[in-house]
Every structure is written in structure tokens, then in C-alpha cells.
């Protein structure tokens, strides 16, 4: 017996729609986001302690700085980085879901059962 209302969207349709919207936001709409996404960097520039900044360990990674290394077009570079970020998070969260879902159920405790007549 199904628990969803008649004519309502299925879980699969919801998740596919959610994924498509996420990819659209990450790949296209993100270009129009604030040019100051890192509040700490912005404040560091305004207050004058930006010179104390040190390179991050992953600063030369393929997607450092919300961009894609080797892609010159800013819009395309940010869009690719956003889409890859969504897909990586989808893979990680799906993997975590499956690992947690397949865990063995908890073993029953050794506590004695209480019957309503004993209480």
C-alpha cells in the first residue's frame, strides 16, 4: 500500500528535480552571486590584515577559489566548479546513506522484559 497521495510526485521525481535545480544553481545562477563570498577575506582586506594570509594547502588544486584550473572564461570556470561540487557532494552523501542504511540492526538488550501485569 502506497503512502503518497494519489497523483502526487514520486520520490524519484522529487530527487531528480532537486538534482536538476541544484545543478542549475551551481552551474549558472552561482555566477551572479556576491563577488565577496568569503567574508573573512573581505574583512581582512577592509581592516588591513590581508597580508597575514598564507597559501592554503590545496590552493593549487583543480577547483581552488571557486574556479576550474585551465578554464579562462570566468563564467564557465565557476560553473564547472559548481557542478563538480554538486556531483561530489551527491556521491558522498549517497555513499554515506547506503553505508548507514546497510548497518546491522541493533542487538536486543539483555534487560528483562516487563509485562503489563508486573508493572
Helices and strands as residue ranges (DSSP letters): H 11-27, G 29-32, H 39-47, G 50-52, G 64-66, H 74-101
